[in-house]
Amino acid sequence: MNINRVIAHNFKGQNIDRGLGPVTLILGDNFAGKTTITDAVRLALAGYLPGVGKTGPLIWGALAGNPDEEGTMDVQVTFDSGR
Protein backbone atom coordinates (compact mmCIF):
# COMPACT_ATOMS: atom_id res chain seq x y z
CA MET A 1 0.00 0.00 0.00
CA ASN A 2 1.47 3.34 -1.10
CA ILE A 3 0.49 6.91 -0.29
CA ASN A 4 -0.61 8.54 -3.54
CA ARG A 5 -1.70 12.02 -2.33
CA VAL A 6 -1.13 14.37 0.58
CA ILE A 7 -3.53 17.26 1.18
CA ALA A 8 -3.06 19.84 3.92
CA HIS A 9 -4.89 23.07 4.65
CA ASN A 10 -3.20 25.75 6.74
CA PHE A 11 -0.46 23.38 7.87
CA LYS A 12 2.52 25.47 8.98
CA GLY A 13 0.90 28.38 7.12
CA GLN A 14 0.78 26.51 3.79
CA ASN A 15 -1.79 24.69 1.69
CA ILE A 16 -0.58 21.48 0.06
CA ASP A 17 -2.13 19.22 -2.54
CA ARG A 18 0.51 16.90 -3.98
CA GLY A 19 0.30 13.62 -5.78
CA LEU A 20 2.95 11.06 -4.85
CA GLY A 21 4.24 8.07 -6.74
CA PRO A 22 5.64 4.78 -5.44
CA VAL A 23 8.99 6.60 -5.25
CA THR A 24 8.87 10.38 -4.91
CA LEU A 25 11.81 12.75 -4.80
CA ILE A 26 11.05 16.03 -3.04
CA LEU A 27 13.51 18.79 -3.81
CA GLY A 28 13.55 22.55 -3.89
CA ASP A 29 15.09 25.70 -2.50
CA ASN A 30 15.38 26.45 1.19
CA PHE A 31 11.98 27.28 2.73
CA ALA A 32 10.12 25.86 -0.30
CA GLY A 33 8.07 23.43 1.82
CA LYS A 34 9.93 20.12 1.54
CA THR A 35 9.84 19.44 5.28
CA THR A 36 6.26 20.68 5.47
CA ILE A 37 5.17 17.91 3.08
CA THR A 38 6.96 15.19 5.05
CA ASP A 39 5.69 16.59 8.38
CA ALA A 40 2.11 16.58 7.05
CA VAL A 41 2.44 12.91 6.08
CA ARG A 42 3.95 12.13 9.46
CA LEU A 43 1.13 13.87 11.31
CA ALA A 44 -1.55 12.10 9.24
CA LEU A 45 -0.01 8.66 9.77
CA ALA A 46 1.22 8.90 13.38
CA GLY A 47 -1.24 11.43 14.76
CA TYR A 48 1.48 13.55 16.36
CA LEU A 49 4.76 15.27 15.54
CA PRO A 50 7.64 14.73 17.93
CA GLY A 51 9.96 17.67 18.49
CA VAL A 52 12.96 16.34 16.61
CA GLY A 53 15.12 17.49 13.75
CA LYS A 54 15.69 21.05 12.65
CA THR A 55 12.27 22.22 13.86
CA GLY A 56 12.09 22.35 17.63
CA PRO A 57 9.11 21.32 19.74
CA LEU A 58 7.84 24.91 19.99
CA ILE A 59 6.90 25.04 16.29
CA TRP A 60 4.07 22.54 16.72
CA GLY A 61 2.08 24.99 18.84
CA ALA A 62 1.99 27.41 15.90
CA LEU A 63 1.17 25.00 13.06
CA ALA A 64 -2.17 26.56 12.18
CA GLY A 65 -0.77 30.06 12.06
CA ASN A 66 -2.82 31.67 9.28
CA PRO A 67 -4.30 34.84 10.83
CA ASP A 68 -7.38 34.54 8.57
CA GLU A 69 -8.22 31.05 9.89
CA GLU A 70 -6.54 30.87 13.27
CA GLY A 71 -6.57 27.41 14.78
CA THR A 72 -7.93 25.60 11.70
CA MET A 73 -5.75 22.91 10.15
CA ASP A 74 -6.54 19.79 8.09
CA VAL A 75 -4.16 17.08 6.95
CA GLN A 76 -5.06 13.96 5.01
CA VAL A 77 -3.33 11.31 2.96
CA THR A 78 -4.89 8.89 0.50
CA PHE A 79 -3.55 5.50 -0.47
CA ASP A 80 -3.52 3.65 -3.77
CA SER A 81 -5.99 1.22 -2.18
CA GLY A 82 -8.53 4.08 -2.02
CA ARG A 83 -8.41 4.48 1.77
Phi and psi in degrees as a GROMACS rama.xvg file:
@    title "Ramachandran Plot"
@    xaxis  label "Phi"
@    yaxis  label "Psi"
@TYPE xy
-116.771  148.317  ASN-2
-76.7773  128.625  ILE-3
-113.364  -6.25179  ASN-4
-159.921  140.247  ARG-5
-124.283  129.407  VAL-6
-127.394  128.719  ILE-7
-139.259  139.677  ALA-8
-119.492  121.639  HIS-9
61.0049  34.5631  ASN-10
-92.2152  116.119  PHE-11
54.2166  35.1798  LYS-12
77.3685  11.6726  GLY-13
-126.606  156.329  GLN-14
-111.197  132.983  ASN-15
-127.789  137.232  ILE-16
-147.854  95.1814  ASP-17
-126.654  133.368  ARG-18
-83.1775  144.731  GLY-19
-125.823  145.852  LEU-20
-100.805  -178.187  GLY-21
-57.2201  -34.2269  PRO-22
-130.908  121.293  VAL-23
-126.251  129.312  THR-24
-101.531  123.633  LEU-25
-109.591  115.558  ILE-26
-140.256  157.735  LEU-27
169.212  178.756  GLY-28
-67.8214  168.053  ASP-29
-58.9362  141.364  ASN-30
62.4285  28.6739  PHE-31
-90.6538  -13.3795  ALA-32
110.759  12.865  GLY-33
-61.1983  -49.5436  LYS-34
-68.2286  -31.9009  THR-35
-61.3705  -40.7942  THR-36
-63.7829  -47.886  ILE-37
-67.8601  -36.1381  THR-38
-65.747  -37.1284  ASP-39
-63.9075  -42.8768  ALA-40
-63.5324  -43.2948  VAL-41
-60.3902  -44.2811  ARG-42
-64.3892  -42.8217  LEU-43
-64.972  -38.2275  ALA-44
-82.9469  -41.2029  LEU-45
-95.6149  -24.7905  ALA-46
86.3632  0.91554  GLY-47
-157.732  164.948  TYR-48
-125.776  110.751  LEU-49
-69.6808  152.543  PRO-50
-82.3096  75.6946  GLY-51
-129.348  166.64  VAL-52
80.5937  -158.097  GLY-53
-74.3566  -17.9971  LYS-54
-98.6097  123.996  THR-55
-76.9905  173.064  GLY-56
-64.895  -20.5998  PRO-57
-71.3818  -22.8912  LEU-58
-65.7544  -29.875  ILE-59
-68.5831  -21.7944  TRP-60
-73.6933  -15.4524  GLY-61
-115.63  22.7034  ALA-62
-60.9344  -45.9383  LEU-63
-92.6534  72.3136  ALA-64
-100.988  16.9709  GLY-65
-74.7527  119.502  ASN-66
-64.1303  -22.4458  PRO-67
-75.5057  -25.5278  ASP-68
-136.642  51.2655  GLU-69
-53.3178  129.358  GLU-70
83.9685  -0.314342  GLY-71
-104.413  123.349  THR-72
-149.172  136.276  MET-73
-130.561  137.795  ASP-74
-137.935  133.318  VAL-75
-147.61  149.32  GLN-76
-124.875  149.154  VAL-77
-120.159  152.8  THR-78
-111.849  160.679  PHE-79
-66.1896  -13.2873  ASP-80
-82.8368  -4.31004  SER-81
93.9143  -5.88846  GLY-82
